[in-house]
């Protein structure tokens, strides 16, 4: 039976220049590979070693990129290794099969959201009414499924984030602060539901996962084994679960370590050739 590896991307496997955390002496810094270009500028990286590990993983397991990014944002990424058959975008709102969104899956998701939580328009209105132009740089809606703000982090009032989280909780939504972005996401919109569907389609009996943010918690809990890096919302909250490895590495070297753990677990399951 195949092993399914479902991994978050940003700040888990790939890193912006601001998130690299290259704390070692310059001469010992790892060689980096650019894996995303946006508006003609390099945007995201992984180490060259991680690139080789991901290539090896793609040959050994069913690798499924699992991201909160929109489809358009995901398609900017050029990961090394075999092209994934499946990818999960918009936090589970879109299941891509060979790069194309599965319409039946998307219809199931949108029906579930309509039944279980407040509408997106209500959340948008609340964000517009309460978020200050002094620290908000952009208001965004992703795939007509959820909303997020791009903010000046140093100016962002911590109390406002806490109040938003309580307001959202009462309406069936959750709030996640990741770098300069604040996400408001419907609770039924989960990465784990989409991963379960891929496992069903592929016949995978073992699922491995990794992620760094609050939006990855359900993904990690749904996996047989999982890992989180030493940075991010989950690390900041000292979040843990029985089958989850809390890694000490931070920044781009955490991505490398996560891929080593994926490969080791996959090869252990497969046994000797």
C-alpha positions in Angstrom: 0.0 0.0 0.0 1.3 3.5 -0.8 2.4 5.9 1.9 0.7 9.3 1.6 2.8 12.3 2.6 0.7 15.5 3.1 2.7 18.6 3.9 2.1 22.2 4.4 4.3 24.4 2.2 5.0 27.9 3.5 7.3 27.9 6.5 7.2 24.1 6.5 8.9 23.0 3.3 9.5 26.4 1.6 10.6 29.7 3.0 10.6 33.4 2.1 13.9 35.2 2.6 12.4 36.7 5.8 11.7 33.2 7.2 14.9 31.5 6.4 16.4 31.9 9.9 20.0 31.7 8.7 21.6 32.1 12.1 24.8 30.2 11.3 28.0 32.0 10.1 27.7 33.1 6.5 30.3 30.6 5.3 28.3 27.8 6.8 24.9 28.8 5.4 23.3 26.1 3.2 23.0 26.5 -0.6 19.5 27.6 -1.5 17.3 26.7 -4.4 14.6 29.3 -5.5 11.3 27.4 -5.9 8.9 30.4 -6.4 9.1 33.6 -8.5 6.4 36.3 -8.3 6.4 39.4 -10.4 9.9 38.5 -11.7 11.3 38.4 -8.2 12.5 35.3 -6.2 10.1 34.6 -3.4 10.5 31.2 -1.8 13.4 28.8 -1.2 14.4 25.5 0.1 17.9 24.1 0.6 19.5 22.2 -2.2 19.7 19.2 0.1 15.9 19.5 0.8 15.3 19.6 -3.0 17.0 16.3 -3.4 15.2 14.8 -0.4 11.9 15.9 -1.9 12.8 14.4 -5.2 13.6 11.1 -3.5 10.3 11.3 -1.5 8.3 11.9 -4.7 9.6 8.6 -6.0 8.9 6.7 -2.8 5.5 8.0 -1.6 2.4 9.8 -2.8 3.5 13.4 -2.0 0.5 15.8 -1.6 1.3 19.6 -1.2 -1.3 20.8 1.3 -1.7 24.5 1.5 -3.9 27.4 2.4 -2.7 29.2 -0.8 -5.2 29.8 -3.6 -4.7 27.7 -6.7 -3.1 30.7 -8.5 -0.6 31.2 -5.6 0.2 27.5 -5.5 0.8 27.3 -9.2 3.6 29.8 -8.9 5.6 27.2 -7.0 8.0 25.0 -8.9 8.9 22.1 -6.6 11.7 19.7 -7.4 10.9 16.1 -8.1 8.0 14.4 -9.8 4.9 16.5 -10.4 2.3 15.6 -7.7 -0.8 13.9 -9.0 -2.8 15.5 -6.1 -2.5 18.8 -4.4 -4.8 20.5 -1.8 -5.3 24.3 -2.1 -7.4 26.9 -0.2 -7.1 24.9 3.0 -9.0 22.0 1.5 -11.4 23.9 -0.6 -9.9 22.7 -3.8 -8.5 19.2 -4.5 -6.4 19.3 -7.6 -6.0 16.2 -9.7 -3.2 16.6 -12.3 -3.4 20.4 -11.7 -7.2 20.6 -12.2 -9.7 21.2 -9.4 -12.1 18.3 -8.8 -15.6 20.0 -9.2 -17.4 17.3 -7.2 -15.1 17.8 -4.2 -15.4 21.6 -4.4 -19.2 21.3 -4.5 -19.2 19.1 -1.4 -17.1 21.6 0.5 -19.2 24.7 -0.4 -22.4 22.9 0.6 -20.8 22.0 4.0 -19.8 25.6 4.6 -23.3 26.9 3.8 -24.8 24.5 6.3 -22.4 24.9 9.2 -21.1 28.4 9.6 -21.7 32.1 9.1 -21.4 33.4 5.5 -18.1 34.9 4.2 -19.8 38.2 3.6 -20.5 38.6 7.3 -16.9 38.0 8.1 -15.7 40.4 5.4 -17.9 43.1 6.8 -16.6 42.6 10.3 -13.0 42.8 9.2 -13.7 46.0 7.2 -15.5 47.6 10.1 -12.9 46.7 12.9 -9.5 46.5 11.3 -7.7 49.8 11.2 -6.1 51.3 8.1 -3.2 52.2 10.3 -2.0 48.6 10.3 -3.9 46.9 7.5 -2.2 46.9 4.1 -4.5 44.6 2.2 -8.0 43.0 2.5 -8.2 39.7 0.5 -10.7 37.0 -0.2 -9.4 33.6 -1.3 -11.4 31.5 -3.8 -14.7 32.9 -2.3 -14.0 30.6 0.7 -12.2 32.6 3.3 -10.7 36.0 4.0 -7.3 37.3 5.1 -5.6 40.6 5.9 -2.0 41.6 5.2 -0.9 43.7 8.2 2.1 45.6 9.6 2.9 43.1 12.3 4.6 45.5 14.7 1.6 47.8 14.7 -1.0 45.0 15.0 -2.9 45.2 18.4 -2.7 41.8 20.2 -6.1 42.5 21.8 -7.8 43.0 18.4 -6.6 39.5 17.3 -7.9 37.9 20.5 -11.3 39.7 20.1 -11.5 38.6 16.5 -10.8 35.0 17.4 -13.7 35.0 19.9 -16.1 36.7 17.5 -15.2 34.2 14.8 -15.4 31.2 17.1 -19.0 32.1 17.8 -19.8 32.0 14.1 -18.1 28.7 13.2 -14.8 30.3 12.0 -11.2 30.2 13.2 -8.5 32.8 13.2 -4.8 32.2 12.4 -1.9 34.7 12.5 1.0 33.7 10.2 3.7 36.2 9.7 2.1 39.3 8.2 -1.2 37.6 7.4 -4.3 37.1 9.6 -6.6 34.4 8.2 -10.3 34.0 9.0 -11.3 30.5 7.9 -14.5 28.5 8.3 -14.0 25.6 10.7 -15.4 23.0 8.3 -12.8 24.1 5.7 -10.0 21.7 6.6 -6.9 20.2 5.1 -7.6 16.9 6.9 -10.9 16.3 5.1 -9.2 16.6 1.7 -6.3 14.4 2.8 -8.8 11.7 3.9 -10.3 11.9 0.4 -6.8 11.4 -1.3 -6.1 8.5 1.1 -9.4 6.9 0.0 -8.6 7.3 -3.7 -5.0 6.1 -3.5 -5.6 3.3 -1.0 -2.9 4.6 1.3 -2.9 3.0 4.7 -0.2 5.2 6.3 -0.4 9.0 6.2 2.4 11.3 7.2 2.0 15.1 7.7 3.8 18.3 8.6 2.8 21.8 9.3 3.6 24.9 11.4 0.4 26.8 11.9 -2.9 26.6 13.7 -4.5 25.7 10.4 -2.3 22.6 10.2 -3.4 21.2 13.6 -6.3 19.2 12.1 -4.0 17.8 9.4 -1.4 16.7 11.9 -4.0 15.1 14.2 -5.5 13.2 11.2 -2.2 11.7 10.2 -0.7 8.5 11.6 2.6 10.4 12.2 3.4 14.1 12.0 6.0 16.7 12.6 6.1 20.4 13.3 9.1 22.7 13.1 10.5 24.7 16.0 8.9 27.9 14.7 5.3 29.0 13.9 2.0 29.2 15.8 2.1 25.6 17.0 5.6 25.9 18.4 4.8 29.2 20.0 1.8 27.5 21.7 3.9 24.5 22.6 1.3 22.4 20.9 1.8 18.7 20.8 0.0 15.4 20.4 1.0 11.7 20.9 2.1 11.0 17.3 3.6 14.4 16.6 7.3 15.1 16.6 8.2 18.6 17.8 11.4 19.4 16.0 14.0 21.8 17.3 15.1 23.2 13.9 13.8 26.6 12.9 13.7 28.2 9.5 14.7 26.6 6.2 16.7 23.8 8.0 13.5 22.7 9.6 12.2 22.0 6.1 15.2 19.8 5.4 14.7 17.9 8.7 11.0 17.3 8.0 11.8 15.8 4.6 14.4 13.5 6.2 11.7 12.3 8.7 9.2 11.7 5.9 11.7 9.7 3.9 12.9 7.7 7.0 9.3 6.8 7.9 8.4 6.0 4.3 11.4 3.7 3.8 10.8 2.0 7.2 7.2 1.2 6.1 8.3 -0.1 2.7 11.0 -2.3 4.2 14.0 -3.6 2.2 13.8 -3.6 -1.5 
